[in-house]
Amino acid sequence: MNPRELEILKLLGRGDRISEVASELGISYKAVANTTSMLKSKLGAKNHSDLVRIAVEIDLYDWDPVFRPLSRNNDIGESSTHQCHRAVRPLDG
């Protein structure tokens, strides 16, 4: 997972709705919804509730990424190299 996916997962795990995540991160609702769909696929979650459960289980509460997005003048930005190393147990089919 990339840092943005982990940040969205963290916010979902604390109980935020998709619209609240979008507002906090300053991105569109659709961007968050698309990311949650990708996360469900990556993590084997069948629905949004499963995704929230996984977020709570891996305990991202203290995880704090450092985002340095690209500037508007196309300078190369730096991004966090922080990785989440906790194992995620896939859901049983």
Backbone as CSV, one residue per row, in Angstrom:
resi,resn,N_x,N_y,N_z,CA_x,CA_y,CA_z,C_x,C_y,C_z
1,MET,0.841,-1.183,0.000,0.000,0.000,0.000,0.880,1.238,0.000
2,ASN,0.423,2.239,-0.700,1.170,3.484,-0.713,0.733,4.371,0.462
3,PRO,1.471,5.430,0.746,1.138,6.271,1.898,-0.277,6.858,1.854
4,ARG,-0.762,7.232,0.672,-2.115,7.794,0.581,-3.157,6.736,0.936
5,GLU,-2.976,5.521,0.453,-3.911,4.446,0.785,-3.916,4.177,2.283
6,LEU,-2.748,4.183,2.884,-2.659,3.967,4.328,-3.331,5.094,5.099
7,GLU,-3.179,6.323,4.622,-3.812,7.463,5.290,-5.337,7.345,5.212
8,ILE,-5.844,6.972,4.056,-7.288,6.797,3.908,-7.768,5.658,4.797
9,LEU,-7.039,4.564,4.823,-7.400,3.431,5.672,-7.399,3.829,7.146
10,LYS,-6.424,4.624,7.543,-6.349,5.098,8.931,-7.594,5.907,9.285
11,LEU,-7.981,6.813,8.406,-9.145,7.660,8.681,-10.438,6.845,8.703
12,LEU,-10.542,5.856,7.832,-11.712,4.979,7.865,-11.746,4.188,9.170
13,GLY,-10.579,3.763,9.630,-10.487,2.994,10.863,-10.869,3.779,12.104
14,ARG,-10.733,5.081,12.039,-11.142,5.890,13.193,-12.621,6.277,13.113
15,GLY,-13.281,5.815,12.035,-14.727,6.013,11.942,-15.179,7.092,10.987
16,ASP,-14.249,7.684,10.259,-14.637,8.730,9.309,-15.398,8.137,8.128
17,ARG,-16.347,8.908,7.624,-17.054,8.540,6.404,-16.214,8.972,5.208
18,ILE,-16.545,8.427,4.040,-15.787,8.764,2.833,-15.781,10.270,2.603
19,SER,-16.909,10.920,2.788,-16.979,12.372,2.583,-16.098,13.121,3.587
20,GLU,-15.997,12.624,4.808,-15.148,13.252,5.820,-13.670,13.059,5.491
21,VAL,-13.328,11.869,4.995,-11.943,11.593,4.585,-11.558,12.541,3.453
22,ALA,-12.441,12.670,2.466,-12.173,13.547,1.323,-11.964,14.990,1.782
23,SER,-12.810,15.446,2.664,-12.705,16.818,3.164,-11.405,17.038,3.925
24,GLU,-11.067,16.101,4.796,-9.845,16.244,5.597,-8.587,16.240,4.732
25,LEU,-8.574,15.392,3.704,-7.388,15.283,2.857,-7.388,16.282,1.699
26,GLY,-8.493,16.973,1.517,-8.571,17.964,0.446,-8.620,17.342,-0.938
27,ILE,-9.240,16.161,-1.024,-9.388,15.483,-2.310,-10.864,15.204,-2.542
28,SER,-11.204,14.763,-3.726,-12.608,14.543,-4.057,-13.157,13.277,-3.408
29,TYR,-14.466,13.287,-3.247,-15.171,12.117,-2.747,-14.870,10.921,-3.647
30,LYS,-14.901,11.145,-4.955,-14.679,10.074,-5.929,-13.274,9.477,-5.784
31,ALA,-12.266,10.312,-5.511,-10.901,9.810,-5.326,-10.833,8.872,-4.121
32,VAL,-11.503,9.239,-3.047,-11.509,8.388,-1.852,-12.298,7.115,-2.128
33,ALA,-13.441,7.230,-2.798,-14.251,6.059,-3.115,-13.471,5.084,-4.003
34,ASN,-12.759,5.601,-4.998,-11.955,4.745,-5.861,-10.837,4.063,-5.078
35,THR,-10.205,4.802,-4.188,-9.131,4.235,-3.370,-9.670,3.149,-2.449
36,THR,-10.847,3.378,-1.866,-11.411,2.343,-0.992,-11.742,1.084,-1.792
37,SER,-12.180,1.244,-3.040,-12.431,0.073,-3.887,-11.146,-0.703,-4.145
38,MET,-10.060,0.022,-4.421,-8.766,-0.639,-4.628,-8.290,-1.319,-3.358
39,LEU,-8.488,-0.656,-2.215,-8.091,-1.247,-0.934,-8.880,-2.521,-0.646
40,LYS,-10.178,-2.499,-0.939,-10.985,-3.707,-0.728,-10.428,-4.866,-1.546
41,SER,-10.053,-4.578,-2.765,-9.487,-5.620,-3.628,-8.146,-6.107,-3.099
42,LYS,-7.273,-5.184,-2.721,-5.942,-5.543,-2.224,-6.003,-6.343,-0.929
43,LEU,-6.959,-5.985,-0.067,-7.015,-6.585,1.268,-8.028,-7.718,1.384
44,GLY,-8.753,-7.983,0.320,-9.727,-9.066,0.348,-10.989,-8.746,1.112
45,ALA,-11.301,-7.468,1.219,-12.518,-7.061,1.930,-13.715,-7.174,0.982
46,LYS,-14.813,-7.703,1.485,-16.004,-7.873,0.658,-16.842,-6.605,0.590
47,ASN,-16.757,-5.775,1.631,-17.564,-4.561,1.668,-16.863,-3.509,2.524
48,HIS,-17.498,-2.373,2.648,-16.905,-1.260,3.387,-16.684,-1.611,4.865
49,SER,-17.622,-2.333,5.444,-17.482,-2.722,6.858,-16.263,-3.602,7.076
50,ASP,-16.006,-4.523,6.136,-14.806,-5.359,6.233,-13.548,-4.498,6.173
51,LEU,-13.565,-3.498,5.304,-12.412,-2.619,5.170,-12.153,-1.854,6.469
52,VAL,-13.206,-1.367,7.086,-13.069,-0.664,8.366,-12.539,-1.614,9.434
53,ARG,-13.047,-2.853,9.452,-12.570,-3.844,10.430,-11.080,-4.100,10.263
54,ILE,-10.635,-4.242,9.012,-9.216,-4.464,8.747,-8.400,-3.262,9.227
55,ALA,-8.887,-2.075,8.970,-8.181,-0.871,9.421,-8.017,-0.858,10.937
56,VAL,-9.055,-1.252,11.636,-8.993,-1.301,13.102,-8.030,-2.393,13.554
57,GLU,-8.068,-3.537,12.880,-7.204,-4.659,13.264,-5.717,-4.343,13.093
58,ILE,-5.348,-3.624,12.038,-3.919,-3.344,11.846,-3.472,-2.110,12.617
59,ASP,-4.425,-1.450,13.282,-4.119,-0.379,14.232,-3.198,0.683,13.638
60,LEU,-3.741,1.454,12.709,-2.981,2.539,12.090,-3.093,3.845,12.869
61,TYR,-3.638,3.784,14.076,-3.906,5.002,14.838,-2.676,5.894,14.996
62,ASP,-1.539,5.305,15.297,-0.322,6.091,15.514,0.506,6.304,14.258
63,TRP,0.075,5.735,13.135,0.823,5.885,11.888,0.609,7.289,11.349
64,ASP,1.692,7.985,11.048,1.585,9.363,10.597,2.500,9.595,9.393
65,PRO,1.950,9.539,8.189,2.780,9.749,7.000,3.151,11.208,6.836
66,VAL,4.221,11.442,6.122,4.618,12.803,5.788,4.449,12.939,4.285
67,PHE,3.460,13.727,3.870,3.218,13.931,2.445,3.834,15.243,2.003
68,ARG,4.557,15.196,0.929,5.078,16.407,0.298,4.683,16.322,-1.169
69,PRO,3.461,16.749,-1.494,2.977,16.593,-2.860,3.748,17.457,-3.842
70,LEU,3.633,17.093,-5.120,4.272,17.888,-6.171,3.723,19.301,-6.141
71,SER,4.587,20.242,-6.343,4.142,21.631,-6.386,3.524,21.918,-7.746
72,ARG,2.862,23.037,-7.857,2.198,23.395,-9.107,3.177,23.712,-10.231
73,ASN,4.420,24.013,-9.905,5.387,24.337,-10.961,6.170,23.103,-11.408
74,ASN,5.629,21.922,-11.115,6.181,20.636,-11.567,7.545,20.299,-10.976
75,ASP,7.900,20.884,-9.841,9.113,20.449,-9.151,8.883,19.033,-8.663
76,ILE,9.935,18.293,-8.577,9.809,16.930,-8.064,9.693,17.003,-6.555
77,GLY,8.607,16.454,-6.034,8.372,16.460,-4.596,8.924,15.214,-3.958
78,GLU,9.018,15.232,-2.669,9.458,14.066,-1.929,8.236,13.434,-1.289
79,SER,8.242,12.158,-1.168,7.143,11.481,-0.494,7.711,10.622,0.626
80,SER,6.845,10.274,1.506,7.256,9.453,2.632,7.671,8.064,2.156
81,THR,8.717,7.549,2.752,9.113,6.177,2.454,8.639,5.248,3.554
82,HIS,7.850,5.810,4.466,7.326,5.011,5.570,6.457,3.894,5.027
83,GLN,6.662,2.708,5.490,5.879,1.558,5.072,5.200,0.956,6.291
84,CYS,4.042,0.438,6.071,3.343,-0.276,7.136,3.778,-1.730,7.062
85,HIS,4.434,-2.224,8.091,4.978,-3.576,8.066,4.119,-4.581,8.826
86,ARG,2.969,-4.145,9.281,2.111,-5.067,10.004,1.407,-5.991,9.025
87,ALA,1.300,-7.221,9.400,0.629,-8.188,8.530,-0.865,-7.988,8.571
88,VAL,-1.494,-8.147,7.438,-2.936,-8.069,7.336,-3.448,-9.442,6.983
89,ARG,-4.339,-9.936,7.817,-4.909,-11.256,7.577,-6.050,-11.114,6.577
90,PRO,-5.917,-11.776,5.395,-7.002,-11.689,4.421,-8.273,-12.365,4.954
91,LEU,-9.394,-11.895,4.492,-10.661,-12.489,4.900,-10.809,-13.856,4.256
92,ASP,-11.400,-14.771,4.975,-11.654,-16.097,4.414,-12.794,-16.023,3.415
93,GLY,-12.631,-16.717,2.269,-13.613,-16.685,1.189,-14.842,-17.397,1.535
